[in-house]
Amino acid sequence: MPVPFYLGEIEWAPVLRLGFLTSLLSLVLAAEGGRTLIWIAGLGIIQTALYTGLFLLAAGLAARGVERIAEPPLRVAAVGTAVFLLVVSSFLPIYQTPLSSTRLRSDVWHLFE
């Protein structure tokens, strides 16, 4: 699921990419230091924590909604459809990744280039 975040440039990518870029910035910060890098790495940590909390809340609400579906075949169909749509959409170039070294738009296979 793409989310907007800012690490010197606005990206629309999964929270996993945000965590990856934040960890890279934190490693550079540990090696070299710098006031600006402290702010950008801190911003990445805060955004990662906020999006993780929001997705945890959304997953809990979705689980409650699925729990209310009485018929097990309908429940399986609802969850299967949601998972299928998320997986298929991740193969499309829906992620805007200006911090990437090779492309402005990415799919799930090219997120970490």
N, C-alpha and C positions, 0 to 999 in steps of 0.2 A: 504494500500500500504506500504510494508516494505521499510524503508530507513535506511542507516547505520548511527550510531551515537556512540559517545564515552563518557562514564561517568565512567571512571576507567576500563572499559572493552568494547570492540566493540560489539554492538548489531545490528541486523537487525530486526526492529519492526516498527509499526506505530508511527507517530508523537504523537499520544495520549499517548502512553506508555512513550515516551521521556518526555512529559509534566508532566505526573504522577510522574516519577522518579525524575525529576527536582524539583517538588513541595515538595516531601518527603525530598530531600537533602536541600532545602531551609528552611524547618521547623526544621531540625536538626541543620542547621547553625544558625538559630535564637535562638535555645535553648542552643547550646553549643559553637558556634563560631569555629574559627580555620582557619589558612591561607590556608591550602590545600583544605578545604571544600569550602572556598570562590571561589577558582579557579574552582573547579569541578561544583559547582552550577552555577557560571557565564558562564562556558562553556555550560552547559545544557540550560541556558536561551538564549544564542546566537544561539545555534543550533535549538532550538524550534522556535525562531523568523525567522531564515533563511528558515527552511523547510516550515513554515506556509506561508511565502512570495512566495516561489517557487510553492507551491501547489495552491495558489491564482492566480498566473500568469498562471499556467497550466490549471486551471479551466476556466479562461477567454479565453485562446486560444481555448480550447475545445468547449466552448460555441459559439465562433465565427465560428468554423468549422461546428458545428451542425446547426447553423443559415443558412449556405450556402446550406444546403440540401433543395431543393425546395419542394419536396413532403412530406407532413406531415406523411403519413404512413412509409416512409423510415426513416424519422427523429426519429419517435418513435421506430422503429426497431433498429436503430443504438444506441440510448441511452439505450434502454432495453437490448441489447446485451452486451454493456459495463458494465452496472450495474450488470447483471447476472454473467458475468465472474469475476468481482471483488468480488462479494459475495461468489461465489463457491470457488474461490482461497483462501479466508480468512478462510474457514473451513479446509483447508489442513495445515499440520504443516510446514509452510513456514517461520515462524519467528524464528530467532536465538536469544534466550534469556538467555545468560549465567548469568545474574544478577538475574534470577528467583530462587526462593528457592526450586522449585520442578523439573524443567525440562530444558534441553538445547534447545529443539525445542518446539514451541508452535503453537497452532492455535488461532483463535480469542476468543474462550471460555476460554482459559487458559493463556491469556496475563498478567493478574494482580494477579497471584498466588504468 
